[in-house]
Amino acid sequence: MTENEYYIAWPEAIDIDVNIEWSQPYTHEVLFSELAPEDETAYLYSIVAKFEKEWTPLYIGMVYDQSVSERHKSEDHKARMDLLKQRYKDKLFYVTLGTPSFKKGRISSSAIKAIEQLLTYCNWSDKMINEKNIEYCAISSQVRILNKGFIEHVCEETAYGVFYRGA
């Protein structure tokens, strides 16, 4: 154990322990053409673009009662895309879809919301247009997220709860 390593103080107290499988990035055209099989299982998504050869999240969001492709047809999401296009005129935008598999906990709107909050907070950059969950994270559960698949836009692992530092 090194002094820079952190450990979950009470691993048995984790309420939500989830693996998220992120899809390859899709253009909106592919997402809307029903060629993204993950659209049926995803509860999370990230709008991404490349900046200096690195994938950067520009927006992290969630769905619960609809598919990501349906969500992206809504007026507020069209406005988000218009804002991104105005802000980053030279960029191509993609969507990567996140499908959770729970090791502990279960799929519920509150669990998905907690996961979205933690993902937004931990992966925040000044290029993002998220307005919530950017200055603090206040979740009532202890959460651990392990990101898999296409993870060039998110931290591989993140958690929220009580930790201790190795000595």
VEXGU-826353 format. One record per residue (C-alpha): x, y, z. Coordinates in steps of 0.02 Angstrom, whole numbers, plus 32768, in hexadecimal, padded with zeros to 4 digits. Each point is the difference from the previous one (the first is absolute). Layout:
XYZ;...
***
This chain:
800080008000;804580AC7FD1;7FCE80A5804B;7FB380397F5C;7F877F6F7FF3;7F4E80128040;7F927F71803A;7F477FF6801E;7FEB800480BC;7F6B7F8A8005;7FF27FA07F5B;7F6A7FA08041;7FA480A68013;800480287F46;7F4C80147FC7;801F80087F44;80907F9E7FB4;7FF280077F44;80637FDA7F63;7FD7806E7F6B;80247FBE7F53;801A80967F8D;7FE27FE87F45;806D803E7F74;7FD480B47FD3;7F6F800F7F85;7FCC80947F96;7F4D803B8015;7FD97FBC7F54;80317F508038;7FA6801480A7;7F5F80377FA9;800A7F787F7B;7FEF7F778084;80AF7FBD7FD9;803D801380B4;7FC97F60805B;8030804D80A9;7F72807D7FED;7F8B7F798043;80647FE380A1;805580A78024;7FCB806C8092;8092807A7FEF;804F805E7F72;8088807D7FDD;8010807A7F70;80B87FFE7FD3;807880527F85;80BB7FF97FE1;806D808E803E;80B97FF17FD5;7FE97F467FD9;7FAC7FDC80A8;7F497FD5801B;7FAD807F8071;7F537FF7804F;7F9580977FD5;7F627FC58055;7FD67F6B806E;7F4A7FD08011;7F897F768031;7F5F7FB17FC4;7F8A7F938061;7F577FF47FAB;803A80137F4C;80907FD77F8D;809480737FE4;7FCC80177F4B;7F52803A8038;804D80758081;806D804F7F7B;7F66802C7F98;7FB8806E808A;800380BE7FF1;8073801D8095;807E7F877FB9;7FF7804F7F55;802780A68056;80977FAF8056;80417FC27F5A;7FE680AD7FB3;8063804C8090;808E7F847FE6;800180217F45;800A80BC8020;80887FEE8083;806A7F807FA2;7FE180247F48;80907F947FC2;7FD47F638063;7FA47F617FD5;7F907FC4808C;7FE37F4C8033;7F9A7FA68084;80417F6E8067;7F7E7F97805A;80167FBA80B0;7FAC7F5E8033;80097FDC80BB;800D7F55804F;7FE8800280BC;806F7F9A8073;7FA0804B8092;7F6180657FFA;7F837FFE7F72;7FC680697F6F;7F8F808A803E;7FEB80B67FD2;8058803580A1;80947F8B7FE0;8015803C7F4D;7FF480B5803A;80877FE38085;80717FAF7F7E;7FE580917F86;8026807F808A;80A37FAA802F;80357FEA7F4A;7FE080B87FDB;805A803D809B;80997F917FEC;8016801C7F46;7FDB80BA7FFB;806480717F8C;7FE980B47FCB;7FCA7FC27F54;7F647FAC8047;7F5480507FF7;7FB37FA38094;7FB6807E807A;7FDE7F8B8093;80777F948066;809880657FD0;8031805980A2;7FD37F7C8080;7FBD7F51800F;7F7D7FD78082;7FC47F4D7FF4;7FA97FA9808F;804E7F577FD4;80B07FBD7FF8;80257FDE7F49;808B7FA87FA1;800B80097F41;80737F9A7F93;7FFD803C7F4B;80267F827F77;80027FFA7F42;801D80AA7FAF;803C80648097;807080837FB0;7F888088803B;7FE77FC980B6;80677FC98097;80157F448004;7FC47FF480B4;7FAE80798076;7FA67FF480A6;7FA0806A807B;7FFD7FDD80BA;80787FF28092;80B77FDA7FD9;80A47FF4805C;80AF801C7FC0;80847F7A8010;809280278073;
***
